[in-house]
Amino acid sequence: MAVLAGVTARPGPARGGRLLVAATVLLGWVAVWLALRGTHTLALGTAELTPLHRWFNEINDAVGAGRNSNPVFLYVFNEIRLVIDGLVTFLQALVSQPSFGRPVPVVGWLGVVALVGYVSWAFGNVRVAVLAVAGFVLFGLQGLWRESMDTLALTLAAVLVSLLIGIPLGVWAGLSDRVHRLTTPVLDFMQTMPTFVYLAPLTLFFLIGPASATIATLVFATPPAVRITAHAIRSVPAATVEAAASLGATRRQALTTVLLPMSKRTIVLGVNQTVMAALSMVTIAALIDAPGLGKTVVKALETLDVGVAFNAGLAIVVMAVVLDRVTCAASARVEHGPRGIGRAARWRRPLLLAGGVLTAGCVWLSHTYVWAAQFPGDTGVGSAIARTADSATAWAQGHLAGVTNGLREVVTTLLLNPFEALLTGSPWWLVGAVTVALGALLGGWRAGATAAGCVALIVATGLWRDSMTTLASSIVATVIVLALGVLVGVWMGRSALADRLVRPVLDAGQTMPAFVYLVPFLALFGASRFTAIVAAIVYAAPVTVKIIADGVRGVPQSTVEAATSAGSSTWQIITKVQLPMARGALALAMNQGLIYVLSMVVVGGLVGAGALGYDVVAGFSQGQLYGKGLAAGLAIVLLGVMFDRITQAAAQRAARAPSGR
């Protein structure tokens, strides 16, 4: 095994010393916890408020009282709200709500289905068009046509504004190094924050309703447009730009004739990511009274109505799949051009013209006749789906109770309860000191300083105990996600067949909004914090698995072959070569897993997760708890920032470290 020793990765002395110190810190923490358990825990009752919470309530009251007299609100915030609200109302009037004195929208269901099919065919292909038509017809059959069109209207409004802001800003960042340096940390911070944190501050300035929901959605959906557009512009080969300049092209000509045409495929991919981010946020924005499918899911979750939640959740999944496939097909067409040769290519333009005429006819019919405007009455499909989901829930709870309850008890008793007792029962200053020490050991002094600042601010929110409860659940979920990621990721990284089989499932999982994951696990496990943990695990698993798989696949094949020729077993190759050499990917997977888990905290609050998630949800629904909910959202952001900085620094340090002796 001498040859193997030369190709395997071993921790250097410094890294081994840091791990030893970290283990010592953890053992010391447990020892002090045993001695001081239950002291200085900063516990706060469910209905108790701190001075900070009352101050937030007073600000909320003062803003509400001055909304129609303060010049800043009169001429800035109110005007923005009116413009956005007008855009949303206009789109709703087109496809979902009675408008202009009519009992039906301007374009009824037949016209919408025809338009969706035609646009999908024109920008994608026939298969995508069939999928889109079938998906939109399903919305009507489910009895959710109006709710689906409301969701679509809000998504389109947010996407339009996001692209109007994001693409020009992304082009500017792509052309200017200074702008790129300024925007990158802002985008990093915005994409680190969990989805819901935009909601509470925006309701303070724009009230609850479609306008706030759309503004929150566009704030969440704009970073992908900016980042991907900038990346596209900066990825154009410098030699191509220099060749254009040598021919006398101005900067504007170089942009319009070289940079944008060569970047359009990636920019369309940015549109795809913006659309998916907007749809995800629109459903969560139901917490601030956004209309659509999200509101149906939220109401069903509040009453634990699994059937209704599943029916609406299925509609959200179908819409996500349709929008994803259409935008991906458009991206592929931009890259490869129209497929087909000979007769098919020659007939495409006449067929598109004929399809346009047919679509216009369907739009006219839906505008003129009630039967084409209102989807036919209850078809029973939605009720059947809900009844089937309820029956499946009853069967699972009756026949699988032993398995589900056993799994819940094992995870809760062996992992969650002990770790939660350690975090919530330790003095706050002890947990803070341990966090800062581990941050400095794993990520360096900057990560330690960031941890110290975040710990101090979490204490200031007055929600230390709830923060520790949320942190315990998040870390347990992250550990399980990482273990799952290693198992599946190593399999995918070592097997091309496994990658081809599993990756499409992971891609589909990443298109689904966070709400959707709660429904099946609510059916299996009931309302509990374990349900929220399992939903967070499934939500975070796809990105974690893919990062680890790519990291394992990135290990040089020559190194693996050298270990194999030295007589190493498969287990030895995985544990002594591939995983150690992919430790940068492992650290990045842990970072992304934790961020995704934290983004599910508030959603989990709808099904009994408690702690900070419950505080945020209660703040939206109970006016006297608004300040506490705002502080809880701030605490979740601080947890996310703290662990994002620590894990990112650890990932960078792991990537810089030598992979072998």
Secondary structure by P-SEA (a helix, b strand, c coil): caaaaacbbbbcaaaaaaaaaaaaaaaaaaaaaaacccccccccccccccaaaaaaaaaaaaaaaaccccccccccaaaaaaaaaaaaaaaaaaccccccccccccccaaaaaaaaaaaaaacccaaaaaaaaaaaaaaaaaccaaaaaaaaaaaaaaaaaaaaccaaaaaaaaacaaaaaaaaaaaaaaaacccccccccccccccccaaaaaaaaaaaaaaaaaaaaaaaaaaccaaaaaaaaaacccaaaaaaccccccaaaaaaaaaaaaaaaaaaaaaaccccccccaaaaaaaaaaacaaaaaaaaaaaaaaaaaaaaaaaaaaaaaaacccccccccccaaaaaaaaaaaaaaaaaaaaaccccccccccccaaaaaaaaaaaaaaaaaaacaaaaaaaaaaaaaacccaaaaaaaaaccaaaaaaaaaaaaaacccaaaaaaaaaaaaaaaaaccaaaaaaaaaaaaaaaaaaaaaaaaaaaaaaacaaaaaacaaaaaaaaaccaaaaaaaaaacccccaaaaaaaaaaaaaaaaaaaaaaaaaaccaaaaaaaaaacccaaaaaaccccccaaaaaaaaaaaaaaaaaaacccccccccccaaaaaaaaaccccaaaaaaaaaaaaaaaaaaaaaaaaaaaaaaaaccccc
